[in-house]
Amino acid sequence: MKASPGARSWMAAGVRHELLMRALPALRHEMAAPVAAIRMAVLLMKHQLASEAAIEPAELAERAARIEDQIAALAPGKHFLRAWELSSDGDSITRSELVAQGTALMRVAFDLRGISLRVGDAISPSKEGPRFPNSAALLYMFLGALAYLNDNAEHIDAICIEAEGAEALRLHVRLGETPLADPPDDTHVAPRALAIDAVALQLLADGLGYATSIKPDSVQFALRPVLHPAESRAAQALPEG
């Protein structure tokens, strides 16, 4: 039985949920340190206030300033969580910013498995390129491409991320000679049933409306969506070159 458009939308939402679950550990780690520092500072202030010793106003002011600094450190994480919401008026993003955000989320997990993420010289933060709409959708596409290559290729040594023309990205694997290291228990590695295969990645691209070329060892996708998601199914391959 062929899946209905509604069923395909639900399946695409499931792929996005899996990608979000893979990215959350890194975000949680970044937000945990400021929260722990705030908690410690508050406990020390409560202990001082409960004691009979005189409290120096300057000391309290210093602790309050440290708490404010840690609250400020939480702001990027809060903004990043909101950035995952798909909307037609989402924030725009450059190609280099997209790659920087995506690799920052997943680099540690890949490093623990012995897979390096290598960014091409053409993708440089110092090179101001065009901005592309809906940063959340693009981040899902980037993480989906990384997950697909990680889940399906064997003996990966590196995943290379390169610019393709002015408005596309290409990710491809570089194979090594030895099997991947077993990941530690606390890293998120999807079980086989939740692996991102070519069908799942194409569902994601169709739902978000991006023309995508999927091969066993590479993924290429445009950074501007087609007018309607259905059009991406008719343009499953980008022109080579």
Secondary structure as GFF3:
##gff-version 3
##sequence-region A 1 241
A	DSSP	alpha_helix	5	50	.	.	.	ID=ss1
A	DSSP	alpha_helix	57	82	.	.	.	ID=ss2
A	DSSP	beta_strand	93	94	.	.	.	ID=ss3
A	DSSP	alpha_helix	95	112	.	.	.	ID=ss4
A	DSSP	beta_strand	116	119	.	.	.	ID=ss5
A	DSSP	beta_strand	131	132	.	.	.	ID=ss6
A	DSSP	alpha_helix	135	152	.	.	.	ID=ss7
A	DSSP	beta_strand	156	163	.	.	.	ID=ss8
A	DSSP	beta_strand	168	175	.	.	.	ID=ss9
A	DSSP	three_ten_helix	192	194	.	.	.	ID=ss10
A	DSSP	alpha_helix	198	208	.	.	.	ID=ss11
A	DSSP	beta_strand	212	215	.	.	.	ID=ss12
A	DSSP	beta_strand	218	222	.	.	.	ID=ss13
A	DSSP	alpha_helix	229	234	.	.	.	ID=ss14
###
